[in-house]
Every structure is written in C-alpha cells, then in structure tokens.
C-alpha cells in the first residue's frame, strides 16, 4: 500500500505523487510516515523532507509549514519548498557558508532581531544545501 503525498507551496505544487515512506522535519524532531499511519496534524520546521518513491529517496527542502496525515494521504502546506535535484549544490554550499559566517558575527551583536534573522537564514541555507546532497 502506498501514500499519496502532496507538497504545496504558495507558488507551485512541488510534489504530487505516490510514495512508500515520508520523513518530515517536524518542530519536535524527525517524523516518519508509512501507509496506515494514524491521523495527524503537525507543524513543520525548516529542514529536509525525504520521500521514498518506488526507486529512490527524493530530498525536498521545506521552509516551514504544516502536514496533515489521514487515510494514507499526506498533505504538506509550506511557506516555500525546493526539490533537491533542482538546487545547484555548489551555489547552495556557498550560500550556506555565507549564512554561517553571518550567524557567527550576529552572535556578538546587541540586536536580537539581527540574531534571529541570521539564524533563520542559516536554517534555510542548511536545508537547501542538505537537500542538494551537501553534508553539514
């Protein structure tokens, strides 16, 4: 038995296909979904979602949102998402390094807003880099 998985961002449908398994970056940790899973509504953090199709695992960078699981359907509504195979790994790695440097510099800042923005940018850059196949 398979799951029907839909990943919907404000500007496009990122994934709409059957899957064997899904691993989600929930706000409380990684969450695995198989067919027959109990109904669930969960907040999602910025991170990498992994979908196991018939042939392979497909990484998708998620930028926060919500997931609903019911009757072997997984509906994921997110603020933004990108499939790992559409991300340039080298460019994502460079962006990650820059975001990490910015976050490190922001730690010594007195501005709480600057620290939060730098940490959020780092989480987004890390998710994109990991989805593209980079190792952090």
One Martini backbone bead per residue (centre of mass of N, CA, C, O) as a GRO file, in nm:
protein
  136
    1UNK     BB    1   0.099   0.034   0.018
    2UNK     BB    2   0.033   0.378  -0.038
    3UNK     BB    3   0.108   0.714  -0.065
    4UNK     BB    4  -0.025   1.038  -0.081
    5UNK     BB    5   0.174   1.315  -0.198
    6UNK     BB    6   0.164   1.670  -0.100
    7UNK     BB    7   0.342   1.966  -0.207
    8UNK     BB    8   0.255   2.302  -0.103
    9UNK     BB    9   0.305   2.612  -0.230
   10UNK     BB   10   0.219   2.931  -0.315
   11UNK     BB   11   0.348   2.882  -0.634
   12UNK     BB   12   0.350   2.550  -0.603
   13UNK     BB   13   0.384   2.214  -0.696
   14UNK     BB   14   0.632   1.994  -0.585
   15UNK     BB   15   0.445   1.738  -0.496
   16UNK     BB   16   0.251   1.463  -0.681
   17UNK     BB   17   0.266   1.147  -0.535
   18UNK     BB   18   0.367   0.848  -0.478
   19UNK     BB   19   0.458   0.666  -0.169
   20UNK     BB   20   0.620   0.475   0.087
   21UNK     BB   21   0.775   0.724   0.231
   22UNK     BB   22   0.806   0.972   0.506
   23UNK     BB   23   1.021   1.248   0.608
   24UNK     BB   24   0.983   1.492   0.863
   25UNK     BB   25   1.040   1.834   0.986
   26UNK     BB   26   0.954   1.876   1.277
   27UNK     BB   27   0.942   2.069   1.570
   28UNK     BB   28   1.016   1.775   1.737
   29UNK     BB   29   1.127   1.629   1.482
   30UNK     BB   30   1.143   1.348   1.329
   31UNK     BB   31   0.891   1.215   1.088
   32UNK     BB   32   0.740   0.910   1.022
   33UNK     BB   33   0.568   0.782   0.721
   34UNK     BB   34   0.325   0.534   0.674
   35UNK     BB   35   0.115   0.325   0.593
   36UNK     BB   36  -0.149   0.354   0.831
   37UNK     BB   37  -0.140   0.610   0.965
   38UNK     BB   38  -0.232   0.811   1.187
   39UNK     BB   39  -0.383   1.076   1.246
   40UNK     BB   40  -0.232   1.406   1.157
   41UNK     BB   41  -0.101   1.717   1.301
   42UNK     BB   42   0.183   1.922   1.190
   43UNK     BB   43   0.451   2.105   1.248
   44UNK     BB   44   0.700   2.263   1.047
   45UNK     BB   45   1.024   2.286   0.979
   46UNK     BB   46   1.316   2.377   0.877
   47UNK     BB   47   1.404   2.140   0.614
   48UNK     BB   48   1.428   1.792   0.533
   49UNK     BB   49   1.254   1.608   0.311
   50UNK     BB   50   1.168   1.258   0.265
   51UNK     BB   51   1.103   1.060  -0.031
   52UNK     BB   52   0.982   0.731  -0.105
   53UNK     BB   53   0.993   0.584  -0.380
   54UNK     BB   54   1.026   0.316  -0.571
   55UNK     BB   55   1.350   0.393  -0.631
   56UNK     BB   56   1.385   0.658  -0.431
   57UNK     BB   57   1.521   0.927  -0.269
   58UNK     BB   58   1.363   1.251  -0.208
   59UNK     BB   59   1.470   1.567  -0.162
   60UNK     BB   60   1.312   1.839   0.037
   61UNK     BB   61   1.300   2.172   0.087
   62UNK     BB   62   1.175   2.324   0.381
   63UNK     BB   63   0.997   2.642   0.506
   64UNK     BB   64   0.774   2.562   0.659
   65UNK     BB   65   0.464   2.432   0.824
   66UNK     BB   66   0.225   2.175   0.731
   67UNK     BB   67   0.086   1.849   0.832
   68UNK     BB   68  -0.136   1.597   0.689
   69UNK     BB   69  -0.274   1.286   0.813
   70UNK     BB   70  -0.498   1.080   0.601
   71UNK     BB   71  -0.579   0.807   0.444
   72UNK     BB   72  -0.292   0.794   0.294
   73UNK     BB   73  -0.257   1.113   0.324
   74UNK     BB   74  -0.017   1.376   0.241
   75UNK     BB   75  -0.034   1.710   0.350
   76UNK     BB   76   0.174   1.990   0.240
   77UNK     BB   77   0.213   2.312   0.385
   78UNK     BB   78   0.423   2.576   0.259
   79UNK     BB   79   0.628   2.856   0.226
   80UNK     BB   80   0.859   2.663   0.101
   81UNK     BB   81   1.006   2.476  -0.190
   82UNK     BB   82   1.270   2.225  -0.286
   83UNK     BB   83   1.415   2.027  -0.489
   84UNK     BB   84   1.724   1.886  -0.486
   85UNK     BB   85   1.754   1.855  -0.814
   86UNK     BB   86   1.718   2.196  -0.840
   87UNK     BB   87   1.990   2.233  -0.685
   88UNK     BB   88   2.286   2.399  -0.654
   89UNK     BB   89   2.535   2.284  -0.464
   90UNK     BB   90   2.756   2.505  -0.478
   91UNK     BB   91   2.573   2.749  -0.422
   92UNK     BB   92   2.455   2.638  -0.155
   93UNK     BB   93   2.728   2.618  -0.008
   94UNK     BB   94   2.799   2.916  -0.020
   95UNK     BB   95   2.545   3.019   0.127
   96UNK     BB   96   2.597   2.863   0.387
   97UNK     BB   97   2.868   2.992   0.463
   98UNK     BB   98   2.758   3.283   0.476
   99UNK     BB   99   2.540   3.228   0.693
  100UNK     BB  100   2.734   3.128   0.911
  101UNK     BB  101   2.901   3.387   0.933
  102UNK     BB  102   2.663   3.573   1.004
  103UNK     BB  103   2.578   3.421   1.263
  104UNK     BB  104   2.847   3.456   1.414
  105UNK     BB  105   2.842   3.771   1.410
  106UNK     BB  106   2.556   3.808   1.549
  107UNK     BB  107   2.631   3.704   1.839
  108UNK     BB  108   2.785   3.993   1.904
  109UNK     BB  109   2.527   4.129   1.895
  110UNK     BB  110   2.262   4.342   2.028
  111UNK     BB  111   2.067   4.235   1.811
  112UNK     BB  112   1.802   4.027   1.811
  113UNK     BB  113   1.703   4.044   1.519
  114UNK     BB  114   1.970   3.970   1.382
  115UNK     BB  115   1.996   3.689   1.506
  116UNK     BB  116   1.731   3.568   1.397
  117UNK     BB  117   1.782   3.618   1.094
  118UNK     BB  118   2.046   3.455   1.078
  119UNK     BB  119   1.927   3.181   1.173
  120UNK     BB  120   1.715   3.153   0.950
  121UNK     BB  121   1.911   3.165   0.710
  122UNK     BB  122   2.071   2.914   0.798
  123UNK     BB  123   1.839   2.707   0.784
  124UNK     BB  124   1.777   2.746   0.484
  125UNK     BB  125   2.062   2.687   0.373
  126UNK     BB  126   2.089   2.402   0.495
  127UNK     BB  127   1.846   2.271   0.356
  128UNK     BB  128   1.939   2.318   0.063
  129UNK     BB  129   2.213   2.174   0.084
  130UNK     BB  130   2.110   1.897   0.178
  131UNK     BB  131   1.912   1.848  -0.063
  132UNK     BB  132   2.163   1.864  -0.275
  133UNK     BB  133   2.395   1.675  -0.100
  134UNK     BB  134   2.507   1.807   0.134
  135UNK     BB  135   2.741   1.841   0.408
  136UNK     BB  136   2.716   1.947   0.769
   0.00000   0.00000   0.00000
